[in-house]
Amino acid sequence: MKIFADHGCTRLARVALVVGASLGFGATCANAQDTVQIGLATKAWFPTVIAQTAADQGFFKDEGIDAELTVYQSGGETVTAMVAGAADVISSSSSVTASSRAKGVDSKLIGLLGAGNYGWQLLVTPDSPIKDVKDLEGKKVGITSAGSLSDMLARWTMSDKGVAFESIPLGGGGLVPNLISGNVDAAVVYSPLSYDLLMKGDARALIDYGTAIPEHLNSGWTALSSFIQDDPELTQKTVNALYRGLAYLQDNKDAAVKIIADLNDIPTEVAEKEWENVFLKLSRTGEMTEQEAETAMEINQLTGIENLPEASEIWVGDFTPVKVTEKK
């Protein structure tokens, strides 16, 4: 558990509201305006690797800011932390951002990471009698939490495949144990956990969401509109550091594979697959387009979320860090 000391920073006073596991590292702050709190949806999801790499390589310090990284159990928890003031910028998705806005949370994506659900799989155990998605009718399917990206993918599955099942919130750390033990019949699992299970032969895939769903504004970094408006300079600096972290990982394969393997406690071959199939596909510029946002909202509509916002309301393109991440 991460312990926060009182250094007189306004944002640190709100950290008592944080619930969840921590990366176990972070910097102290010189003053409130120089500190940014970054909420990460789960330990294994790729944005966590990017954020820690940015911290370890000193990219936040280069921007003149201190970053405090905290890991949660799901996308829903990161939104709760952001609303409570315990996170300024969070790893998120367009579906989480859209559904949150529908509930009154005024947040926007400030940078694109993935244009697809890279590595996300609907998994069952190898000996499961379930051979087709339609066999999940009336069954239990594990997700991280209500309102998370895994929840959206489960909803999309039911809508697209014409099947009805019960989504069971398990938290990021509970997906694999509950799938393997048979407490759920299937689970929506993110990488590299999905690759680890598949390569070990502990699971088989019913759906690869990375290929099943068209490219769209899928995942990235999100912040409250109030944070963006109150401190656009800090927002820009944070985005710069995060995308420098991604650029480092894309440009240094051996180092990246080791970081991914060490962070997630997975074999090197699984980490290499994650690097090739996920990290190399991520946007190193963070650029977003109106068409990507509109496609995302079309997909989100299929999940049955009510009162969805307009596509233009879920993103802002003012913080693209192209200059610091262009490949040499």
SVG drawing of the C-alpha trace seen along z (x, -y; Angstrom):
<svg xmlns="http://www.w3.org/2000/svg" viewBox="-31 -28 48 59">
<polyline fill="none" stroke="black" stroke-width="0.4" points="0.0,0.0 1.3,-3.4 1.8,-5.8 1.4,-9.5 3.2,-12.0 1.9,-15.5 4.0,-18.0 1.5,-20.8 0.1,-20.1 -3.6,-20.7 -4.1,-17.7 -2.4,-15.4 -5.0,-16.2 -7.5,-14.4 -5.6,-11.2 -7.3,-9.8 -10.2,-9.1 -8.1,-6.7 -9.2,-3.1 -7.2,-0.4 -3.7,1.0 -0.7,-1.2 2.3,-0.8 4.4,-1.5 6.4,-4.4 5.9,-8.1 7.4,-11.5 6.8,-14.1 5.8,-17.5 7.2,-21.0 3.8,-22.7 0.3,-21.8 0.4,-23.2 3.4,-21.0 1.8,-17.7 -0.4,-15.5 -2.2,-12.4 -2.6,-9.7 -5.2,-6.9 -4.6,-3.6 -7.5,-1.3 -5.7,2.0 -2.1,3.1 -1.9,5.3 -3.6,3.0 -1.0,1.4 -1.5,-2.3 0.0,-1.3 3.2,-0.2 3.3,-3.4 2.9,-5.6 5.4,-3.8 7.9,-3.9 7.4,-7.7 8.1,-8.0 11.1,-5.6 12.7,-7.4 12.3,-10.8 9.9,-12.2 7.6,-13.7 10.6,-15.4 11.7,-16.7 8.4,-18.4 8.8,-20.0 6.1,-18.0 5.8,-15.3 3.5,-12.4 1.8,-10.2 0.6,-6.9 -2.2,-4.8 -3.6,-1.5 -7.2,-0.7 -9.3,2.5 -11.3,1.2 -12.1,-1.7 -15.2,-2.4 -13.0,-2.9 -10.7,-5.3 -13.7,-7.5 -14.8,-7.5 -11.3,-8.6 -11.3,-11.3 -14.7,-12.7 -13.5,-12.5 -10.4,-14.5 -8.0,-11.7 -7.0,-11.5 -6.4,-14.2 -5.7,-12.1 -6.9,-8.5 -6.4,-5.7 -9.8,-5.1 -11.8,-4.4 -14.4,-6.2 -17.1,-3.9 -16.3,-4.7 -16.0,-8.4 -19.3,-8.4 -21.2,-6.4 -19.7,-8.6 -20.8,-11.8 -24.3,-10.3 -24.3,-10.1 -23.2,-13.8 -19.4,-13.4 -17.9,-16.1 -14.7,-14.5 -13.1,-14.1 -10.4,-12.1 -7.2,-14.2 -5.2,-11.7 -5.7,-8.5 -3.8,-5.3 -5.6,-2.5 -8.0,-2.5 -9.0,1.0 -9.6,3.4 -6.1,4.9 -5.6,8.1 -9.1,8.2 -10.6,11.6 -13.7,13.4 -12.2,16.5 -13.5,19.9 -11.5,22.7 -10.1,25.4 -12.5,28.1 -15.6,25.8 -18.7,27.2 -19.2,23.8 -18.2,23.9 -19.9,20.8 -20.9,17.4 -24.5,18.3 -23.8,21.2 -23.4,18.4 -27.2,17.9 -28.1,17.6 -24.5,18.1 -22.2,16.0 -19.5,13.9 -16.8,12.1 -16.0,8.4 -14.0,6.0 -16.8,3.7 -20.0,2.1 -19.2,-0.9 -15.8,0.4 -14.5,1.3 -15.0,5.0 -18.6,4.2 -19.0,2.4 -17.5,5.4 -19.8,7.8 -22.8,5.6 -21.6,5.4 -21.3,9.2 -24.9,9.6 -26.2,7.1 -24.1,8.2 -24.5,11.9 -28.1,11.9 -27.3,13.7 -28.2,12.8 -25.9,13.6 -25.2,12.2 -22.2,10.0 -20.4,10.6 -18.1,7.8 -14.8,9.4 -12.3,6.6 -9.1,6.8 -7.4,9.2 -10.4,11.5 -11.0,12.3 -8.5,15.1 -8.9,16.9 -12.7,17.0 -12.5,18.2 -10.1,20.9 -12.0,22.1 -15.3,22.2 -17.1,19.5 -17.9,17.9 -18.5,19.6 -16.5,17.1 -14.6,13.8 -13.8,10.7 -10.0,10.5 -7.5,7.8 -3.9,8.4 -1.3,9.5 -3.5,11.7 -5.4,13.0 -2.1,13.9 -0.7,15.5 -3.7,17.8 -3.9,18.7 -0.2,19.4 -0.2,21.6 -3.2,23.5 -5.3,22.4 -8.0,20.8 -9.4,20.6 -11.0,17.7 -14.5,17.3 -14.0,13.7 -10.9,11.6 -12.3,8.1 -9.3,6.5 -10.5,7.9 -14.2,8.3 -14.9,4.6 -14.1,1.9 -11.3,-0.6 -12.5,-3.6 -11.6,-6.0 -11.1,-3.2 -8.8,-4.0 -6.6,-6.8 -6.1,-9.4 -9.1,-11.2 -9.4,-14.2 -12.3,-16.3 -13.1,-19.4 -12.5,-21.5 -8.9,-20.2 -8.3,-20.8 -9.6,-24.3 -8.1,-25.3 -4.6,-24.1 -4.1,-23.5 -0.3,-23.8 -0.1,-21.0 -2.5,-18.9 -0.1,-19.4 3.0,-18.5 1.3,-15.4 0.4,-14.3 3.9,-15.0 5.5,-12.8 3.0,-9.9 3.5,-9.8 7.3,-10.0 6.9,-6.9 5.0,-5.1 7.6,-6.2 10.4,-4.8 8.6,-1.5 8.0,-1.3 11.5,-2.3 13.3,0.1 12.1,3.6 14.4,5.4 13.9,2.9 10.1,2.8 9.7,6.6 11.6,6.7 9.5,3.9 6.2,5.6 7.4,9.0 8.6,7.6 5.6,5.4 3.1,8.1 5.1,11.1 4.7,12.9 7.1,15.0 9.3,13.1 7.5,14.7 4.1,13.5 5.6,10.0 7.0,10.0 3.6,11.0 2.0,8.1 4.6,5.7 4.1,6.8 0.3,7.1 -0.6,4.2 2.2,1.6 3.3,1.3 -0.3,0.6 -0.8,-2.3 -0.8,-5.9 2.5,-7.6 1.0,-11.1 -2.4,-10.8 -4.2,-12.3 -8.0,-11.8 -10.5,-12.4 -14.1,-13.2 -14.7,-10.1 -13.1,-7.9 -15.2,-9.4 -18.4,-9.0 -17.6,-5.3 -17.0,-4.8 -20.4,-6.3 -22.1,-4.1 -20.5,-1.1 -21.4,-2.4 -25.0,-2.8 -25.1,1.0 -24.4,1.6 -27.7,0.1 -26.2,-2.8 -28.8,-5.5 -28.4,-9.3 -25.2,-9.0 -23.5,-12.3 -22.7,-13.5 -19.4,-12.3 -17.9,-15.8 -18.4,-15.9 -16.1,-13.0 -12.8,-14.3 -10.7,-17.4 -7.7,-17.6 -5.8,-20.5 -3.0,-18.5 -1.5,-16.3 2.2,-15.8 3.4,-15.2 6.6,-17.2 8.0,-15.1 7.0,-11.7 7.7,-11.8 10.0,-8.9 13.5,-10.0"/>
</svg>
